[in-house]
Amino acid sequence: MPQKHELTGSMGVTAGRLSIYAVGMSTGIFLAISFVLCVGFGLIFPSMTMYQAWVPLLPGFVWISLSGFVIGLAEAFAYGWFIAIVFVPLFNYFSQRAAK
């Protein structure tokens, strides 16, 4: 029987622990896919692009060049990992405290 990795507190609150790897890959790929979809939308509807918002958020991003696309894609993925590295330890800490 597989073991569950959970902590149960006296009040019945279950504290699940998140994996930095799972959250990092999930959010990184989610943001990378979102970036690709936004670029595709901007190519289909040039008057409705969002590249003006991306320029200050994605250093090195240039609309639209192959190098700019690759840099933007890599940075979107990296932002997902940044979220995971900050969020997961905070979540695990407060989840564990809430279960006590």
N, C-alpha and C positions, 0 to 999 in steps of 0.2 A: 504494500500500500504506500503510495507516495506521501511524503511529509509536506505539510503546509508550513510556510515560513511566515507565520503571523504571531503577533503578541496580543493576548486578550487581557484587558484590564478588569478591575473589580466592578466596573459599571457596565460591563458587557461590550465596551467599545473595542473594535478590532483594529489593530494598527498594522496595516500592510506596509511592506517595504518595497520601494521602487528601485529598479536597477538603472544606474546611470547609463549603461550601454543601451538598454532597451528604449529608454526615453530619448537619449541622444540620437540614436538611429531613427526613431519614429519622428521626432520633431525635425531633424535634419532633412530627412527625405520628404516630409510634408512641406517644409518651406521650399525645398528645391523644386518639387512638383508645382507648387503655387507660383514660383518664379517663372518656370517654363510656360505655364498656362497664361500668366500675365504678359509675357513677351509675345506669345502666340496671339493673344487678344489684341495687343498693341500693333502687331503686324497686319492683322485683319481689319482693325478699326483704328487707323493712324491718328484720327482726331481725338481719340479717347485714351491715349497712352498714359501710363503712370511713371514714366521714366524720370520726370522732374522730381518725384518723391524719392526715387531710388538713389539718385546721384549723391545726396549727402549721407545716405545710409550704407551705401556699398562703394567704398573707396576703390577707384580704378574702373568703375563701371562707366561705359560709354555706349550711348544708344546709336545705332545698333551695329556692332562689329562682332566678329567671332571672338576676339580676345575679351571684349567687354561682356559678352554672354557667358563665357567660361568663368571669368572672374566673378560675375554676379551669381552664377550658379554655385560656385565654391563658397562664396561668402554667405549665401542663403543657407547652405548646408552647415557652415560653421556657426551661424547664429543659432541654429537648432541645437548644436552641441553646447553652446554657451548657455542657453536656457536650461538644458539638462544638468550641466555642471553646477549651476546656481540653485535651480529649483529642487532637484532630487535630495540633496543633503538637508535642505530646509524642510521639505515635506517629511522625510524620514524622521528628523529630529522632533518636529511638532506632532507627528503621528504617534511616535513612541511616548511622548509626554502626555498626550491625550488619553492613551490607553492605561496609564498608571492611575 
